[in-house]
Amino acid sequence: MLGHRRRFGLTLAGLATVGHALAGTQLLAGALDFLENTAIQHMVDRGHAYAPWPKVSATASGLKWLLLAAFVAYLLCVALGGLWSLVRSH
């Protein structure tokens, strides 16, 4: 059964724990998106990119995309691992 096999040093329960942690970080990604949009709005309202808003916007955006990329990579790895298990079992 898949739940008892170890994949890359993780059990299915371990993968679920990592998945829950990464899912929780998506709330942080949403907050970072809000911060990025707020910083952009400050720059648009002023008509020029005055400090600190460009750095705030760029940092929030970079962290947001990093969190999203980590979550997508996790989902792809789990999906491909599941497909691989199905192919090997048949």
C-alpha positions in Angstrom: 0.0 0.0 0.0 1.3 3.5 -0.9 0.8 4.8 2.7 3.5 2.4 4.0 6.1 3.0 1.3 8.8 5.6 1.7 9.2 8.0 -1.1 12.3 10.2 -1.1 12.6 9.5 2.7 9.1 10.6 3.4 6.0 8.5 4.2 2.6 9.5 3.0 1.9 11.1 6.4 5.2 13.1 6.1 4.1 14.3 2.7 0.8 15.3 4.1 2.5 17.3 6.9 4.7 19.1 4.3 1.5 19.7 2.2 -0.3 21.3 5.1 2.6 23.5 5.9 2.9 24.6 2.3 -0.9 25.2 2.1 -0.6 27.4 5.2 2.1 29.5 3.5 -0.4 30.3 0.7 -2.2 32.6 3.3 1.2 34.4 3.6 1.4 34.6 -0.2 -2.0 36.3 -0.2 -0.9 38.8 2.4 2.3 39.4 0.4 0.2 40.0 -2.7 -1.9 42.6 -0.7 1.3 44.3 0.5 2.7 44.3 -3.1 -0.6 45.9 -4.4 -0.6 48.5 -1.6 3.0 49.5 -2.5 2.2 49.7 -6.2 -0.9 51.8 -5.3 1.3 54.2 -3.3 3.6 54.6 -6.3 0.7 55.2 -8.7 -1.0 57.7 -6.4 2.2 59.7 -6.2 3.0 59.4 -9.9 6.6 58.4 -9.1 8.3 55.5 -7.4 9.5 57.1 -4.2 11.4 55.0 -1.5 10.6 52.7 0.2 7.7 51.5 -2.1 9.7 50.0 -5.0 11.7 47.8 -2.6 8.6 46.9 -0.6 6.8 45.9 -3.8 9.7 44.0 -5.3 10.4 42.1 -2.0 6.8 41.2 -1.4 6.4 40.0 -5.0 9.6 37.9 -5.0 8.6 36.2 -1.7 5.1 35.6 -3.0 6.3 33.9 -6.2 8.8 31.9 -4.3 6.1 30.5 -2.0 3.8 29.8 -5.0 6.6 28.1 -6.9 7.4 25.9 -3.9 3.7 24.9 -3.6 3.4 24.1 -7.3 6.6 22.0 -7.2 5.3 20.1 -4.2 2.0 19.4 -6.0 3.8 18.3 -9.2 6.1 15.9 -7.2 3.2 14.4 -5.3 1.1 14.0 -8.5 4.0 12.5 -10.5 4.8 10.2 -7.5 1.2 9.0 -7.4 1.2 8.4 -11.1 4.5 6.5 -10.9 3.1 4.3 -8.2 0.0 3.5 -10.3 2.1 2.7 -13.3 4.4 0.4 -11.4 1.6 -1.4 -9.6 0.0 -2.5 -12.9 
